[in-house]
Amino acid sequence: MNANSHEFSLRSPVRRLHRGALFNTFAFVLAFLLVLPAQARDWIVNPESGADTNDGSVNAPLATAQVAVDKAGPGDRVVLLPEKAVYRQGIDLSKAQTGLVLAGNGVTLDGAGERKHGIFSSGKNRNVKVFDLAVQNCTGAGFAIGGDCRGYQFFGIVSKANDGAGFTASERAECWIHEGNLERSAISFQSRDSAESYHSDSRFEGTIDIVGGRHSLTRCSLIGTPSNPLLSIRSSSPEEEGGSGAASLVIRSLSLPGADGLKPAFKIGPGSSVYHDPESLKIFERMDVSVHPSSELRESLYRTYPIGRDATGSPLMAWAGGGTRPLPPNAYRVIHFGKHLAQEVAPKLSPDHDWLGLLAPLDTAAFPPTGPAFAPEQSSAHAIWRWIGLAAPDAVFVPDTPAGRALGEALQNHPPAGVGMVDVFLSRESSDGILESVVLPKIDAGLSSAKEEMLARVSRTPQEVLTQIAAHSGDQFSGSYIEALAVIARSEGGLAHRAAELGKEQLAKKPALPGNGGEIAGTLLYASIDEDWAKARVLAVAEMAFDASGNPLEAMPTHHEMSDAVFMASPILAHAGRISGEKRYFDAALRNFRFIAGLCRRDDGIYRHSPLDEGAWGRGNGFPALGLALTLQEFPEDHEGYAEMRDALVAHLSALSLHQDSDGMWHQIIDHPDSYAELSSTAMIAYAIAVALEKGWLAEADWSPRLDAAWSAAKRYVSTDGRQFVNVCTGTGKQETLEDYYRREAILGPDGRGAGMMMLLAAKMKELETR
């Protein structure tokens, strides 16, 4: 242990929490941070007896609620009188002070068919509470909360007969609604962008329409007609203003009164996750439920998934509970290593935080791990260490065991997976059921937090990813496809490049024809250069597909019976056909594909890497997908092989879609989710999907969410300086057993393959974004 270990015995600072209280710790911390003045006052409003020149006291009330809100300070209360009166007013809370309380006393804000909203806000304020207030007859929404409003809480509110929705939440708003009654509007609740809403004991008369964000319905009643989906949820576009991508909904104790004889629709659209309790499942049986292929409806408030394997080769399982899969920017994410039974923990979790843990105790103390990942001797340690980094939690709780202490000390001093630092707590439980959490101080090395780094990673545009990686890649070429793709991506992405200069220099150094598949594919650089000498090089390499008499070979030489060869040869042959106009090169590209597919394509549409073993290596499937995508972009549509290869690509992508994980990644072994999520194969498959979408070969509604998920996930594996990559499989030839593929090293650090593939994908995503 280092000097910081003295904190263990000093137990300073220490938080003593009763069993179960840990799950609300961070909510309490947030509340304590809101320092309110001791002299908070009431501002009284009474339109019948007040005047806006008064001081707002009981004896001298104001006449307008807006004036009171504007005058109120942090923690003040605005009281509307007389009880159950009707105000011809609206209230803008955009500039309300933190902690403002609006006591409605049953007052109704009547828009009289002229006022847009009753209660609205588009500010950046926090912790505003509204009690016992109704809104009616507005031309827009009764309640409309947007902007960056956080911690807005509504108790006993009513919205009725408003032309728009009863309640809307948009942009980055966070709203809690308890005992709300939203009635007599076609849409009772509507949410957009990355807004969050948490409803309890509320009644919705009309549809609920959710696009993006995090939401929950607890003990809520839904009343509506079957003419429109009663409940719908779908992802928002990350490219839209305020868009956050995936949407999530937690449902507990849902009821559906008055729906006898009807079958209202519940539509779960693209990019959505819906978690529910068993009680609500009975309600879903009375609904017409549809689930998009990219989404999930799960009878659980948690999910389990493998993060790797232990030393015996058994899957190492983790669980995640809470409202969403994507990293929550404004909520807490906690990894707790002391809670192993997710089914006992999940019901205690509030949906506004994310909780993760292992389904078994720590089985290793080798932190931070050394040696190659994921060799059996330290496979658990590598899997756990990279899982923590990629999950990017705010805090990690470790048990007071030798393994827990070792992990805690490692996290004090090192950023897991190189991502960033996390807060660490040592947990111990006393005999009387009191849980103690000891804060372990982090070393101050000027590193950002893991969460800050990860949020920066996922928010990057294609241009930013391309530029960051290009700062270290794409400025050299020694003949390999790895460097060629990086240079090509620079060019296609509109960045400065030296393609012609690098190509000519290498040709002068090594004029001989390529000696392996990687160098054949490296010729793609010459295919991107519009110069006669470069075109001549492409044609010279393409001639390798023919014998001395000009007869076509069964495939390009050096294929070694590996699925890689679809990429290594067919694209350059297609380029030769484009350059020369000779059909024989296109024929050779088709012949090469057919030969390799015949050797390596399995009955399920996935590619084995070679006939030596049935193992579906990740990059061994990325190569055929990328290879066909590149080939078809140069192939004449009237060639008899065009439709065959197009259909083969679509069929391959369809088979691969069954193995895309819940984060959006593909794995080192495609159909073995306990193998590591692998970056280069994900980038290659995503590029092929992007091309197929661009060409109209795949349905936009079904495949755009898959591409978005892959792109968002892949960015997590690339540092913001563009230098470090997580989980790129090292160079791999034929392997004789499935276990050999499991054990191929997962690189953590600089890597040319990861750089080239991610640059190529980023350039394509930029192109799609521009279009």
N, C-alpha and C positions, 0 to 999 in steps of 0.2 A: 504494500500500500504506500501511497505517497503522503506528503505532508497534509494534504487535504483530508486524510482519513481520520484526523483528530476530530473532525466534525461528527463522526459516528458516536464517539464516547461523550462529547459535549452535548450532543442532541440539540443543537441550536442552529437555526430555529426549529421548533417542533410543533407540528399541528396534531392535536389529539382529536380524533373523529370517531363517533359511534359507528357501528357497523351499518353500511348502506349510505352513510353521509358522504362518503368519498365522491359519489356520483354527482353531487351538487357543489363540490368544492369550488370550482372555477366560477360558477354562477355567483356564489357568495363573494368571491374576490372582486368580481365586477361590481357588485352592489357596494362593497366597502370603498371602492375607488370613487364613488359618486359623493363627494363632500358637499353637503348642502348647508346653507346658512342656518344658524340657530334661530334667527328671528323671521322665519318664513311667515307670511301674512296672507289673509284672505282678501280677495277682491270681489265685492258683491255686485251682481248685475241684476237689474229689474227694469225692463223697458216701460213698465206701467208707472213707476214712481221715480225713476232715476234720470240723471242727466250726465252727459259725458264730461261736464266741467266739475262734477263732484269728485270727492277723494276716494270713492269706492268702498266706503265703510258701510256698516249695517244701516246707519242712520242717513247716509248720503250715498246711495248706490249709483253705479254707472248705468247708462241706458243701453250700451252696445257691448256685446261680448268681445268683439274684436279689440276694442279699446282696452278692456281689462287684460286680455292676453298680451297685448303689446306693452302694457305697463308692468306686468308681473315679472318678478325676478326668479332666480333659480329656487325651486322647491315651493314656490307660492301656489295658492289654490284659488281658482276662479270659480265662484259659486253662482249658478244661474237660478233666479227666483222670478216669480213665485213658482212653486212646484207644479209640474204638469202644464205649464204655460206654453203657448205657441209663439215662437219668435219668427219674424220675417227677416231672418239674418242668416248669414253663413259665417264660418270661422276658419281663418287661415292660420295654421299652426306652424308655418314654415320657419318663423323666427321666434317661436316660443322658447323660453329658457329651459335648460336641463332640469328635469324633475317637476315640471309644471303638472298640476292636477286640475282637471276640468270636471267639476261636480255638476252633473246635469240636472239632478233632482226631477227626472221625468220630463224635462222640457223637450219640445219638438221644434226643430229648425225646419221651417216650411219654405221651400224654394218657390212656391206659387207658380210653377211652370216657367219661371224666368231665370232663376239662379242656377248655375251649373252644378256646383257641389255644395253639400252641407258642411262637412268637415273635410279639409284638405290640407296637404302639406307637401312641399318639395324641397325641404331644407336639409340640414345636416345635424339637426339637434338629436338629443338622446333622452330616453326615459320619460316620455310624456304619457300621462294616464288620463283616460276619459271614462267617466262613470255615468250610467243611467241617462243616456241621451238618445233621442230619436231624430231621424231625418226623413223628410218626405217631399214628394212633388218637385224634385230637382230635374233639370234637363240632362244632367250627366249622372255621375255616381253619387250615392248618398255619402259614402266615405271614400276618399281618394288619397292614398298615402304613397308617395314616391320619393325621389331624390335619394339621399343617404340617411334617411331617418331610421334610427335604430332603437330598439327597446320600447316601441310604441305599444301601449297596453290599453285594451278596451274591455269594459265590464258592463254587462247589461245593456248593450246598445241595440237600437232598432233601426232598420232601414226599410222603408215601404214606399211602393208606388213611385219609384224613381225611374226615369226613362233609360238611364244607363244601368250599370251593375249596382247592386246594393252596396258592395264594398270592392274596391280595387287596390291592389298593391303592385307597385312597379319599381323598376330600376333596382336599387339596393335596399329597399325598405325592409324592415323587420317588424312584424306586427303579431301581437298576441291578442286573441279575441276569446273572452270567456262569457258564456251565456248571451251570445249574440242572437238576434232574430232578424234574418234578412228575408223579406217577403215582398210579394207582389211586384217583382221585377223579373224579366225573362232570364237574366243572369244574376244569380244571388251573389256570387263571389268570382272575381277574375284576378289572376296574377300574371305578371310578365317579367321577363328579364331574369335577374338573379335575386328577386325579392323572396323573402321568407315569411311564412305565415303559420301560426300554431293556434288551432281552434279547439276549444273544449266546451262541452255542454251547450252547443249552439244548434240553431235550426236554420236550414237553408231551403227556402221555397223558390226554386228556380235552379238553373244549371250552375255547376262549378267548373270553371275553365282555367286550367293551370298550364302555363308555358314557362318552363325553366324554374330553377330555385329549389328550396327545401320547404316542405309543408307537412302538417299533420292534422288529422281529424280524430279527436278523442271524445267518445260519447256524444256524437253528433247525429242529427236527424236530417235526412235528405227527402225533399218532397218535390216532385216535378212531373213532367209529361214525357212520353216516349218520342215526341217529335224531334228532339235534339238530344245528344248525349247528356244524361243527367250529371255525369262526372267524367271529365276528360283531363288528361295530362300528357304533355309531350315536352321534348327538349326545346330550348331556344337556340338560336344560332350564335355561336361565340363571336361572329363577326359583327353582329348587330350592336348598337349602342346599348350598353348595360347587359349584353347577353352573357350567360354563364355556361351554356351548354346543357348538360344533363339535368333532369328534373327528378325529384324524389318525393314520395308521399308515404307517411306512416299512418295507418288506420287502426284505431282501437275502438271496439264496441260501437260499430256503426249500426244505425237503425234506418228502416225504410218504411215509415208509416203511410197508410193510405195508398199503397201501390198494388192492391189486390186486382188481379186481372191484367195488370200492365207488366211490361218487362223493360224497364228503362235501361238505356245503354250506359256502359262504363267503358270508355275508350282509353286504352293505355298506348299512347303513340310512341314515336321513335325516341330513343335515348332516355327512357324513364325506368325508375325502380319504384315498385310499390310493395311495401311490407305491411302485413296485416296479422291480426290475432285470429285464433280459431273461431271466436264468436262472430267476427265479421264475414268469415267464409260462408256462413249460412245465408247471409244477405246477398253475397255475390251470386249464389245459386238462383236468386230471384231476378238477376240482372242479365243483360246481354253483354257479356264481358269479352272484349277483344284485346289481344296483346301483340304489339309489334314485335317482329323477330329480334330487333336490337334491344328489347326491353324485357323486364321480368316482373312477375307477380309472385311473391314469395310468402308462404304461410309461416312467417317468422320475423322477428324484429332483429335478427342477426343472420349473418351468412358465414359459412365456413369454407375455407379454400386452402390449398397447399401452397407453401412458400418454398418448398425444397424437400430434401430428404435427410434423414438422420444417418448415423454411421452404419446402420444395418441395412440401409436402402429403403426403409419404410417412409411413407410420406410424412412430412412435418406440417401439421395442420394449424391454421390460425383461425380466429373468428373476428368478425367485425360487427359492431352494433351501432345503432344511431340512424340518422335520417338519410344519409347519402353516401355515395362512393367517392365522388370527386373531393379534392382537398377543400375544406370549408375556410374561406378567408376570414370570416368574422365570428367563427365559433372555435371551440377547442377540440383538438384531437389528442387523445391520450392512449398510450399503450400501457397496459397493466399486466405484468407478468405473474401476479399472484392470484388471478381469477381464472380458473381453468374450465369451469362449467358455464358455458355461454348461456344455456337455457335458464340458469338461475340468475345470471347477471342481467340479461337483456331486458326483462320486464321492469327493472329499476332505472333504466337509462332514459333520460329525456332526449327527444329527437333533435334538439338543437346542438348536441355535441356528438362527436364520433369517438367510439371506444373500440380498442383492438386488444387482442391478447392471444396467447398460445393455448391450445387445447391440452397441453401437458406441461409439467414443470420443465424448467431449463435443464438440459441434459449435458451442458458443457460450461466450462469456465474459461475457455480459450478466446478471450476478447482483449483487444481487437484480434481477429483471426489472421493467421499467416499462411503462406503457401498458396498454391493455386486453388481457385474455386471451380468446381465443388468436389474436390477429392474426398473420399470417404472419411479420412481421419479428422477433418475439420468441417465436414459438410454442414452440420447444424450451425456452427458458429458463423460461417460465411452466409448461410441463408438468413439467419436472424439479423446479423449486422446489416446486410443490404436491405432487408425488409424494413428495418427501422428507418434507415436513411430515405428510402423511396416513399415510405408512408409519411415522412416529415411531420412527426407529432410535435405538439407544443410541449408535452411532458411525457416522461417514461417513469413508471413506478416499478422498482425492482424489489424482490423479496430479500429478507435478511437471511440469506443462505450463502455459502461460499460462491456458488455460481452467480447469484444475484449481486453480491458485492463486487465480483470481478467485472460483470457487465456494467454496474454503476460506475466503477472507477474508470473503465474504458470510455464511457460516455461523458464523464467529467472532462476528459483530456483529449478526446478525438471526435471529429465529426463522422458519424456513421455513413459508410459508403461515400465519404468525401462530400456529402451534401451540405451539412451545416450542423451547428451545435443544438442540443436539446436540453431542456430542464430535466433534472434527475431527482427522484425522491426514493429514499429507502423506506420500505413499509414493513412494519412489524405489528403483530396483534397480541395484546396482553391477555391474561387469563380471564379478565372480566369483560372481554369482548370489545375493548377499546382499540381502535386502529391508530397507530402512530405513524406519521409520515415525516421523515427527516430530510430536509433539503440538502442536497449535495452540491456544493459550489462548482461551477464550471471554470475551467481555465480561461483566462482572458487572452485570447490569441488574435483578437481583431476579426474573428470570423462571424459571419452573419448566422442567424438561426436557420435551422433546417427548413422551417416553414417559410421564412422570408425568401430563401433561395428557391424553394420549390414553387412558390407562387410566382416568382419572377420567371422561372423556367416555363411554366404552363401558359403564362400570359403572352409569350413572345409571338410575334408575327413570323410568317415564313421568311420575310426579308431579314428580320433580326437573327433568326437561327442561321440562315445562310451566311450572313456577314460575320457572325461570331465564329463559326467553324472555319470560314475562309481565311480568317486571320492566321490560321496555323496550317491550312491544307490547300491544295490545288495550285501550288506554285513550283512543283517539280514533277518530273516524269522519267521513269527508268524502264518503261515498257509494260508495266503491269496494268491490269484493268482497274485496280484499286486507285492508283493515281490518276488514270485516265478519266474515271467517273468524276473525281473531284474537279479536275480542270474543265471538263464538259459542263458540270453544274455551275461553275463560275460563269462560263460563257452564257448558258441558257438562263441563268439568274440575273444577267445584266451587270455582273461585276467585272472589274478589270481582270484580264487574263493574258497569259502568254502562250496560248495553245499552239500557234504556228511556230513560234520560236522554240518551245520545248520539244515539239514533235520533230522539227528539223535537226535539233541538236542530238536527240536520241538516235535518229536514223543515221546520222553521221558516225555515231559511236558503234552502233550495232546494226549494220545493213542486212545481216542474215535474217532469214525468215524465222518466225517464232518457233520456239521449241516446246511450248506447252500451252495448255488452254488459257491460262491467265494472260499470257502474252498475245495470243490470238485475239482475246477480248480487248486487250489493251489497244489494238488497232482501231477501236472505236474512236479514239482521239483523232486519228487521221481522217476518219469519215466525217468528223465535224469541221474539218478545215477545207475551205473552198479554194484549194490550190491544186494545180496539175500534179505536182510531185506527191502530194498527200493522197490524191485519188489513185495515182499509180501504185502507191503502197497498199491501199485497200484491195485493189484488183490482184496484186501479186500474192497477198495473203489468201484471198478467196480462191486462188488457183490451187491451194493445198487440198481443196475438196475434190480434186480430179487427179487421175493418174497421168503418167507421162504421155499417154495417147489421147488425153482429154476426156476419158470415160469417168463418169461420176463414181466416187467412192460411196460406201454405205453411210458414212458419216465423216465429219471433219476429223483428221488424225488427232491423237492425244486425248481422245474423249475419256478413256479409261473406264468406260461403262458407267460413268457417274451422271446423275441428273444435272449437275452443274453445266454440262455441255450444251444444254438448250440455250443458255445464256452465252457460253463461251464461243459459240460458232454461228448459230442461226442469224443473229442480228448483223454481224459483219458481212455475211453472205447476202442478206437483203440489201444492205448498203451498196454492195458491189453491183447488184442488179439495178439499183436506182442510178448509180453512176454510169454504168455501161449501157443500160437499156436492154441487156441480154437476159432472156428468160431463164437460161440455164442456171444462173446464180440463185434466182428465186426457187427454182426446182431443187437446188442443192440445200437451201435453207429448210425447205419442207422435208426433204429426205433426212436431213440431220435430226430434225425434231421427231419425225416418226420413229427413227431408229432408237433414240434415247427414250422416248415415251414407251416404246415397246418393251424396253428393258426394265424401266424404273417405275412406270405408272401402275399403282395398285388398283385392285378392283373397286376400292372406295373412292377413287379419284385423287388420292394423295400420292405423292412420289416417295418411294423408297429411295435412299441415297444411291444404292448400287445393288446389284443382284446378290451381294454377299450376305445381306441381312435386310429384314423387312423394316428396319428403323427409319422413320420419317424425319430425318434431320431437318431442323428449321430452315437453315440457309439452303439445304438441298431441295426445299420447296420454294424458297424465295427466288432461286436461280431460274427455274422454269417459268414462274410467273413473270418475273422481270424480263426474262429472255423473250417470251412471246409478246409482251407489251412493246418492247423495243423493235422486234421484228415486224410486227403488224403495222407500226407507224410508217414503215418504209415499203410495205408490200402493196402491190396493185390489187385493188378489190376485184378485178375481173379474173385474177389467177385462180385456178381451181383449188389451190391450197388455202386461200384466204379464209373462206368460211370454215374450213376444217380447223385451222389454228385458232380462229376467233372463238369458235364453239368450245374448243379444248381449253382455252384460257378461262372462259366463263364457267365451264364445268369445274375446273380446278379451283377457281376462286369460291365457287359455291361450296365445294367440299371443305375448303379451308375455313369458310365462315363458321362452320360448326365447331371450330376449335379456337376461335378468337376468345380470349378470356374476358372476364367482366370489366377489366381495366382498359381493354382495347388491344392487348398485346398478343403475339404468337410466341410459342415457346421453342426452346432448343430441340425438343422432340415434339413435333406438332400435336400428336394425340396423347401425350403424357403430360398433364398439367403440373405434375410434381417436378418436372424439369424446369429450369429457370426460364423466365421470360426473356427472350433474346432480341436485342435491338436491331441488328442488321437484317434479319429475316422479316421483322415487322415493317421496317422501312421499305424493303423490296416488294413485299406483298401490298403494302399501302400504295406504292407507286403504281403497281399494276391495276389496282382498283381505281385509282385516279384516272388512268388512261382509259379504262373501260367505261367509266362514267362519262368522261369527256367525249368518247365516241358514241355514246348512247347504247352501249351493249348491256348495261346494267340499269335497273330501275332506280331512279333518283331517290324515291321515298325509302326504299329498303337499304340502299348502299351508302348514301351520303352520311347517315349516322355512323356506319361502320368506319368509313374513312375518317370522319371527325374524331371518333374515339381512338383510332390508331395514331393519328397525328398528335392528339393531345397527350396520349400515353407516351409516345416515343420521345416527346420533348422533355419528359421527366428524367430520361436517362442520359441527357446531355447537359453539361454544366453551362452556366451563363457566360463563361469566358470561352466556350467553344472548344475547350481542350480535353476535358475529361468525359469519358463514356462509361456507362455501366452495362455490364453483361453483354459484351460482344464475344461471340464464340471465336476462339483462335482458329487459325488455318486448319482445315480438316480434309484429309483424304478418305479413301475407303476405310470403313471400320467393320470389324468382323462380328461384333455383337452389339445389342442394344445398350448394354452397360457401358461400352466404349463411348457411345454418344453422350450418355449421362455425364461421363467424366471429362469430356472435353472442356478445357479451361474457359471460364467466363471472365473475360478481361475487365478490369476496373482501372481506367486510366486512359492515356492517349492511345488511339487506335485508328489506323488508316482505313480499315473496312467500315467501321462505324461512321467515320467522318465522310467518306465518299458516298455511302448509301444515304445518310441523312441529308447531305448537301443536294443529292439528286432529288430526293423527296421534297425538300424545302423549295427547290427551284420549281418543281411541278405544282406544289401547293400555291406558290406565288403566282404562277401562271393562271391557275384556276381562280384564284382570288381576284386577279386583274380582270378576267373575263366576266 
